[in-house]
């Protein structure tokens, strides 16, 4: 399987290139992630969310990529104001190699929530908060 579009997408993310992510997505892409509780559907909506994410982090580095059939797992680290988050994405590609599905996970949870709060403020949606016992 070719990972050309996955590699291009992560190169654009790492370079904080909002326009560079666009050609790597299928029109019907679905994004499942830690930012919104509901799936984000459609290329325009996903590009809007990921463009806001690009504005939220200071740097992003890919640590490992594993590809099997139509699925690619990418493990990465990103930072914002000294907050470090480790993430992974399972990306599905269509018959043309375009990304048509992304599932995102971030850890550790306290850092992920801090980033979500920054992102929520930037994008104008409700922030999540950790609640202790």
C-alpha positions in Angstrom: 0.0 0.0 0.0 1.2 3.5 -0.8 1.2 6.0 2.1 1.8 9.0 -0.1 -1.2 11.0 1.1 -0.7 10.0 4.8 3.0 11.1 4.5 2.0 14.3 2.8 -0.7 15.0 5.4 1.8 14.6 8.3 4.4 16.6 6.5 1.9 19.5 6.1 0.9 19.1 9.8 4.6 19.2 10.9 5.1 22.3 8.8 1.9 23.9 10.1 0.8 24.2 6.5 -3.0 24.5 6.5 -3.3 24.5 2.7 -0.9 21.5 2.5 -3.3 19.2 4.3 -6.2 19.7 1.8 -5.2 17.5 -1.2 -4.7 14.4 1.0 -8.4 14.0 2.0 -11.3 12.3 0.3 -14.5 14.3 0.1 -16.3 12.0 2.5 -13.7 11.9 5.2 -14.8 11.3 8.8 -12.7 12.5 11.8 -13.1 10.9 15.2 -11.0 12.6 17.9 -10.6 14.0 21.4 -11.7 17.6 20.5 -15.4 17.0 19.6 -17.6 14.3 21.1 -19.3 13.7 17.7 -17.7 12.7 14.4 -16.7 15.5 12.0 -17.8 14.6 8.5 -16.8 16.0 5.1 -13.6 17.4 3.7 -14.5 21.1 4.4 -15.4 20.5 8.0 -12.3 18.3 8.7 -10.0 20.9 7.1 -11.6 23.6 9.2 -11.0 21.6 12.4 -7.4 20.6 11.5 -6.6 24.1 10.4 -7.5 25.3 13.9 -5.4 22.4 15.4 -2.4 23.6 13.3 -2.8 27.0 14.9 -2.9 25.4 18.3 0.4 23.5 18.5 3.9 24.9 18.4 5.6 21.8 16.9 4.6 18.3 15.8 7.0 15.4 15.2 6.2 12.0 13.8 7.7 9.1 15.8 6.5 6.0 14.0 4.4 5.0 11.0 3.0 1.5 10.4 1.0 0.5 7.3 -1.1 -2.5 6.7 -3.6 -2.9 3.9 -5.8 0.2 3.8 -4.9 1.3 7.3 -2.0 3.4 8.6 -1.1 4.0 12.2 1.0 7.1 13.0 2.4 7.9 16.4 3.5 11.5 17.0 4.3 14.1 19.7 3.2 17.7 19.7 3.8 20.6 22.0 2.2 23.9 23.0 3.5 26.3 25.6 5.5 23.5 27.3 2.6 21.0 27.3 3.6 17.8 25.6 1.1 15.4 24.2 1.7 12.0 22.6 -0.8 11.1 20.0 -1.7 8.4 17.5 -3.9 8.3 14.5 -5.4 5.4 12.7 -5.9 6.6 9.2 -7.9 4.7 6.5 -7.2 5.3 2.9 -9.6 4.8 -0.1 -8.8 3.0 -3.4 -7.0 6.2 -4.6 -4.9 6.4 -1.4 -6.8 9.5 -0.2 -7.5 9.6 3.6 -11.2 8.9 4.2 -11.1 8.2 7.9 -9.0 9.4 10.9 -9.3 8.2 14.5 -7.3 10.2 17.0 -6.1 9.5 20.5 -4.0 11.7 22.8 -2.3 11.1 26.1 -1.7 11.8 28.9 -5.2 12.9 29.7 -4.4 16.0 31.7 -2.2 17.4 28.9 -4.8 16.4 26.3 -7.5 18.3 28.2 -5.2 21.4 28.5 -4.7 21.4 24.7 -8.5 20.8 24.1 -9.2 23.8 26.3 -6.9 26.0 24.3 -8.3 24.7 21.0 -11.9 25.1 22.2 -11.2 28.8 23.1 -9.7 29.4 19.7 -12.5 27.7 17.8 -15.4 28.9 20.0 -16.8 25.6 21.3 -17.2 24.2 24.8 -14.0 23.3 26.6 -13.6 20.0 28.5 -12.4 19.9 32.1 -10.9 17.2 34.3 -12.8 16.7 37.5 -11.1 15.1 40.5 -12.8 13.1 43.3 
